[in-house]
Amino acid sequence: MTLQQLKYMITVAEKGSITEAARELFLSQPSLSEAIREVEKEAKITIFNRGRAGVSLTTEGGAI
């Protein structure tokens, strides 16, 4: 995991929304989603629970 990816995940966790985090980070929502998926794949865990109301950290995601 890079420092940039860590910053992305922290921003998503703080905002509770990938869309809002993407706006703050000046990224497109799809590219931010892909960056998070890459970290999840590398770590072999699910970091965020995704739903219509936004995102929240999983137990594993909170431990990172």
N, C-alpha and C positions, 0 to 999 in steps of 0.2 A: 504494500500500500504506500502510495506517495503522499507527501504533505498536501498536495493539491486535492487528492481524493479524500483525505481526512477532512480538509476544509469543507469540501462538498457535503460530506456526511453530517458534519456538525451543523452546517447551515440548514440542511433538510430537517434534521432533528429539532432545531430551534424553531423553524417556521411551521413544522407540521404539515408541509406541503412541498412537493417537488416543484410545482409550478411557481410558487412564491419564492422558493430558494433559487430557482433558475433566473427569475427576474433580478433578484438581488446580486447574483453572481454574474449577470450579463451573459447567460448561456441560454441555448434553446432547451426546452423541456426534454425532448428526446435525447439530446447529448448528455444531459445530466442523468437521466434515467439509465442510459447505457453505462456511464461511468460507475454508477452504483451497482449495476448488475455485474460489472467486471470485478469489483471488490468482493461482492457476494460469492461469485464463482471462485475467485482466488482463495478466499477464506473458507469456502465450502459451508457457508451458513447463510441464513436469511437475516438481514440486518433490520429491514423495515417491514412492518405489516402495512400493506397497501389497501386502501378502501376508498369509497366515494367521498368520505368525509376527510380524507387526507392520509397521512402516514403516521405511524408511531413505531418506536423502537421495539424490537423483539427482546426477549431476555438475553439472547446471545449478542444482539446488536448493542445493547446497553453495557455489555461487559467489555466491548472493544475499547 
